[in-house]
Every structure is written in structure tokens, then in C-alpha cells.
Amino acid sequence: MTLTDKVRSIQQLAVKPEILVIGDLMIDHYIWGGASRLSPEAPVPIVNVKSESHTLGGAGNLAQNLVSLGANVILAGIVGNDEAGKQLNDILISEGIETDTIIIDNSRPTTIKTRVLVGSYQLVRIDREFTSALTPELENELLAKLIPRIAASDMVVLSDYNKGLFSPGLTQRIIKAANEVHKQVIVDPKGLNYEKYKGAYIIKPNRKELAEAAKVEKISTIDELRAAANIIFAQTGIAHMVVTLSEEGIAILSENDYKLLPVKATEVFDVTGAGDTVLAAIAYFIAAGLTIDEACELANHAAAIVIRHLGSAITTIDEIISDMKA
């Protein structure tokens, strides 16, 4: 059976893969306007606002990618007791994403990233966020909600944006709970402490993130890539690492082996959101029964589709099949 045939059979599954996404939740707020003059108060442009939009950022964007592929998605994380938190919850529900495992933290605002754009130029980004670790009480409350969801899921994905959710203690408790019921954990990492992901199945950094975590100056060659990956393998004991290499494609590594998948795109317009698309495709197709190599091959096609578009984009199985035929 060809890989295309396998993907078509996945489309026909009566029961969709159920994927639990745990991660940092945020709203991406875009303000579009025009600017034709400078302020008399300071040497800055005056932006005349023409439109605004609010979309899911962080782990929510990953959840949308999974839904687009066909997964049933449960999203867990923390929001503030504010209008943005309610707005985020409403968007998730409209997308068909389960929100019962989202906890409200009265001590922090919901993270909002506001981008002001004039034409295609981003003038400024304004972040409203609070990145301290959760209280022990909130960690325990979240974990209590997660335990039954982990047991019922086909795959657990951790989407870490370094906003305070994934303390080393909570991260290890989540991974341990998943391993106890034989559920694989895939991690989109952030920060320098990869030891907190010990026991995960796959970690998916990009080249820059891996170099920083492994504390190496640069990663320019396959040998440098494998050396950096081996540092993380020694720290974490993970089975695999998938490293996104932008226009060079995707590398799949284990301690004793590696495979490089060249980029499938013939044109690259914007890599925004491609990491979430790759992660979603890997998680979805492994949860549906494919091997890591097969899942990464499909993820590479999914990335090729979204980087041909400006801005964050999502893709579908039909589009992936079409891209495989091209």
C-alpha cells in the first residue's frame, strides 16, 4: 500500500484520532491601518485604523491545525478571568475544540499579542502577558482534569511558548502520567531547559531552538545537527527528535540514525505558522497509526502548502494528497 493509499484510508476512519493538546493559550490581535504622516508629539507614524481581527495564537493555532486535518481535539491550558479569555473560549468552541480542561487563573491576564500593520509592514507588537509559574494549587487542579483526558486520548501534545504553564515539575508530572497509560507525548519546546521534557516520545525544535538548548554556537551541517541532538538525547532519553530546518526541510533523528527530508515547496512566501502545521501533521498521522517517517513525510508536504501563503495558514488531508501528486 502506498503512502497516499494509507492517507486515504485514514480519511475513511469511522473514529477520528483524539488528541489532547496542552499548552500556552493566547489571542493574536491584528490592527490594520494606513499611515501617511508623523505625529507632532513624537517621531512616530500616525496609524488610521481600518480593521481589526482576533485569532487563536499559541497552542490554539496548533489545535486548529489538528481540527483541519480531521482530529478530535481537547485543549488544555490557562486563561485569565477577563474578556480575552471568554473570547478565546468562544473561538475554540466555534472551531469544535473541547475546552473543559481550560483553567481560569484570577491572578493573570489572558495573553494577547497585538500587531499593528501598515500595508504588509508590521509597525509594532504589543504583548499583554504574565509569565510566572502557576501556583501549586492551580497545577494540581489542572493535572486532576488532565489525568482522565490523557487516558482517553490517542496522543498528547505539549505546546510550550514559555508563558509559565510548563514548570519543570508540572511538565514531568504530565509526561509521567502519559507514560503510565502508554500514551506518547510530542513536545514543541521553548526555552533552554529540555531536561523537563525527559521521557517524551518526540521533541520538535527548530534549528535555532536546538542550538540554544544544546548550548552550541551554530548548526550548519548534518554533523553539527547530530552532535547537538545527541546532547539533548543524553539529557532527556527521548526516542526521536524532529528538527525543522526552514527552507532546507525536516530532519528526523534518533540516537543512532538520522534522515533528512528536503523541503517540498517550490516557492516560499512566509514560514509563519509552519512549525504548528508540521507538529499537527506529525501528531495526527502517528495517532492514526503511521510511522514517524511516514508522518514526517506528510508533515513536510503540509509545510510546503502553508509556506506558499502569506500569514499563518492551515491545511487539509485533501490538500496534502494533491501536493503528493504534484
N, C-alpha and C positions, 0 to 999 in steps of 0.2 A: 504494500500500500504506500503510495507516495505521500509526502507531507501535505500536499494540497488535499488529497483524499481524507487524510486524518483530520484536517481542519474542517472540512465539510461535514464529517461525521460528528464532530464536536458541536457544530451548529444544530444538529438534529437531536441533541441530548434532551431527554424529557425533563431531567432535573439539572438546573444550571449550577455550576460551581458556586459555593457560598464562601465568600472571602471577607474576613474580618480585617479592617484597616484601623490601626491605632496610630494617632498622630497629632501633630500640631495643627490646629484649625485656625483659619484666618479668612478675612474678606479682602479681595483685591478690588479697590475702588479706583475707577478711572475718570478723570476730568479732561474733556477735550475742549479746546478753545482756540481762539486766534489771538495773535499779539502783533500790533503794528506800531506801538510806541513805548517809551520808557516811562517809568513812574517819576514824578517830580520829587518824590520823597526819598528815593534811593535808586542807584543804577541797576534796576531790575525791570524786566518786561511787565507790562500790564496785560493780564490774560482775560479776555472776554469769554466767559464760559458759554459753550454752545450745547453741550450734552454731558451726561454722566452715566456710568454703569457700575453695577456691583456684581462680581463673580466670585466663585469659590477659589480660594488660594490654598496653598499648603496641602495637607492631606485630603482636603475636599476635592482638589483637582485630580488627584490620583483616583479617588473614589468615582468621579465622573468618567474617567478613562476606563475603569473596570466595568461600569454600567454599560458604556458604549460597546464594549466587547461582548457583553451578554451575561455578566456575573450578577448574582445577588450579593449586595454589599451592605455590611453593617459597619458603621463608622463610629469610632470611639475617640474621645478627647475631652478637652476643657474649653469652655467659653465663659465669658463674663455675664453677669446679670444686667444686661444692657440691650439697647435696641439692635446693635450689631449682632449680638448673639441670637436674638429672635429672628433677625433677617437671615442669618446663616442657616438656622434650623429650618426656616420656611423654604429656602432654596433647596436644601437637601431633601426634604420631603417631596418637593415638586419633581425632583430627579428620581424618586423611588428608592432613596437610600435610607436605611433604618437608622434612627437616631437615639434609640433607647439607652445607649451606653455613653451618651454625651453628658458630662457632669458640669454643673454651674458652679463657678468659683466667685463668690461675692467680693473677693479681695482684689480681683484683677479685671481689666477691661478685655473684651474680645479683641484680638489682634486685627488691626486694619492697616493695609498698606495702600496709601493714596498716591497715585501717579498723575501729575499734571502734564498733559501733552499738547504741544502746539504743532499741528500737522503730524508728522511722524517722529518729531523730536520730543524726547522726554525732558521737560524743563526741571522738574524736581520730584523727589519722592519723599513722602511724609509718613513715618511709621508711628502708630499708636499701639504700644505693646508693653507687656510686663513679663519679664523672662525668668523670674525667680522660680525655684523648685516648688512643687506642690507641698502643702503641709502633709505630715504623715496621715492625718485623718482623711484628707482627700485622696491620697494614694490608696489607702485601704478601701475607701468607698468605690473608687474606680476599679480596683482589682477584683472586688467582690462581684461587680457587674460583669467583668470580663471573663471570669472563670467558666461559667456555663456557655458563653458565646464561643470561647476558644474550643471547648469540647465539641460544639456543634458545627464548627467551620471546617472547610476543606483546606484552608490556608490562612496564615496570619502574616500581615504585612505591617512593619513599623516604618512610619514616615516621619523622620526626625528633622525638624527645622531649627533645633537648638533654642526653643522658646520656653523651656522649663519643664516640659512634660516628662522627658526621658531622663530622670535621675539615674545614676548607676544602679541604685537599689531597686527601683521600680522596674527598670528595663530587665534586670536579671530575674526578678520575680515573674515577669510576663513570659520570658523565654523558658524559664524552668517549668511554668505551668503548661506551656505548649508542648514541651518535650515529654512531660509526664503522660500526655494523652496522644503522643506520637503525631503531633501536628508540626509541619515545617514552618519555620519563620524566615521571611525575607526582609532585609533591612535596607532602607535608603538612609545612609548615615549622615551625620553632621558633627562638626567639632573634631577634636584631636584624640578623644578617649574612645578608641574602638574596643577596648577591653570590656566595656559594659555590654557589648553585643556577643560576648562569649556564649557559645552553644547554639547560635543561629545556624541556619542552613546555608543561606546566601547573603553576602553583603554586596551592595551595588553602589560604589562610589564613582565619581568621575575622576579623570586623571589628576586634576589639581587637588581634589579632596584626598585621594590616596597618597600623593606625595607629602601633603601636610601631616596626615595621620602617621605615616611611616617615618616622618622626620628626615626625608631625603630632599636634596636640593632640586632635582628635576627628574622627570620621567620622559625620555625622548626615544628610547629604544625598547625592544622587547626584553632584552636582558635587564634593563633598569626597571621595567614594569614588573617582571617576575621577582626581582630582588625585593622591591617594595611590597609586593603582595605577600611574599614569604614572611616578612616581618609581621604582617597582620595575621597570617595563618598561625604563627607561633604564639601570638597574643590571645587569639580567640578560639582556635580549634574548629573554625567553620569548615564546611565541606567545600564550598565554592566561593569564588569572588567573580563578579561580572563588572567590568570597568568600561564605562562609556568614554570613547576617545574622540568625540565630536566628529569632524569630517573624516576621521580615519576608521570609524566603525565601532565595533564592540569586541572586547577580549573576554573570553571565558577562562578562568584559571582555577586549578586545584593545586595542591602542594607539589605534585609531580608532573603536571601536564598543563598545557595551555592551547587555546585555539583562537585565532583572530578571524573575525567576520568583517570583511571590508564594508564600508558604507554602501547602501543600495541606491541612495539618491543621486540623480544626475544633476540636480540643481539644489542649492541650499540657500534659502531666503532668511530663515530665522530658526534658531535652535531652542527658542523659548518653549518650555514645557516638554521637550523631547525626553528628558530624563524620566518624568512621570509616565509618559507613554511607554517607554521601554520597561519600566518597573511593572506597570499594569499588565503588559503583554506577557512578561515572564511569569508573573504570579498566576495569571488566568490560565495560561496553557499548561503550566505544571500542575495546577489544581485540576485541570481537565484530563490529566493522565499522560501528557507528553514528557519527554526527557528534557533535561536542561539545555542540551544542544539544540533540540528542535524548538524549544520555547524561545531561545535567544535568536535563532534564525528568523522566526516570525516577528520577534521584537525589533529586529533590525529592519524588516520591511515596514513595520508600523512607524518606526522613527523616520524612515525615508519619506513616508507620506506626510507626516506633520511638519517636517522641516522645509517642505516646499511651500508652506503657508506662512504668512506674517502673523505674529502673535501666537499665544497658546492655542493648540488645536487638539482634537481627539480623533480617533479613527475607529473603524468597524472591521469585523471579520471579512465582510464582502470586499471592502477596500484592500485589505491585506491580500486576499486571494487574487484580486485583479492585479496588484503590484507584483505578485509572484509570477504571473503570466507575462508581464511586460518584458 
